Amino acid sequence: MNNGTESYDILEPIDENEESVTGLNIIDEEHEEYVEDEEAELNTQLINVFIKYYNMTYPERKITNLFHGINVYNPIETNHPLELFYELIDKYNYMDKYNSERAKVFLPEKYKNSSDECYALKIDDKIEYMSEFVFPLLLCIIDKYLDRNWIIINLK
């Protein structure tokens, strides 16, 4: 933690001294499967946490997977959960690239927000972190709070 802020990356930055395959830190072929397994596990956790967030945010639209209600025979069909998932990722990635300070999570006492969006991560009924974006809060849950009682609330 740095001055009440944390930044979450899906993948560790590439170390220029290590060989890289598809942007992952892979020291040698022997460890490649392990790194890919970690990435798959992280992606699975991210989708599961998002589904739980979606079901808490839209209780009238409960889903069991990201593809709920999509006609598999129509290659261009989509649904609200999938569109929201991509929107959250896109917003976060854009801001992380162009103004990374705004893409972080903050302790409540350190948070200063002047944007139209503000979200809080509550753990066991206590606000632990705040952010302008939902996505870094989802990553924070994966990092620290998977086994806890959590909810993300929109404060604006």
Stockholm file with secondary structure:
# STOCKHOLM 1.0

chainA/1-156         MNNGTESYDILEPIDENEESVTGLNIIDEEHEEYVEDEEAELNTQLINVFIKYYNMTYPERKITNLFHGINVYNPIETNHPLELFYELIDKYNYMDKYNSERAKVFLPEKYKNSSDECYALKIDDKIEYMSEFVFPLLLCIIDKYLDRNWIIINLK
#=GR chainA/1-156 SS CBTTEECCCSSCCCCTTSCEETTEECSSHHHHHHHHHHHHHHHHHHHHHHHHHHHHHCGGGCCSSTTTTCCTTCTTCCCHHHHHHHHHHHHHHHHHHHCGGGGSEECGGGCCCCSSCCEEEEETTEEEEEESCSHHHHHHIIIIITTSCEEEEECC
#=GC SS_cons         CBTTEECCCSSCCCCTTSCEETTEECSSHHHHHHHHHHHHHHHHHHHHHHHHHHHHHCGGGCCSSTTTTCCTTCTTCCCHHHHHHHHHHHHHHHHHHHCGGGGSEECGGGCCCCSSCCEEEEETTEEEEEESCSHHHHHHIIIIITTSCEEEEECC
//
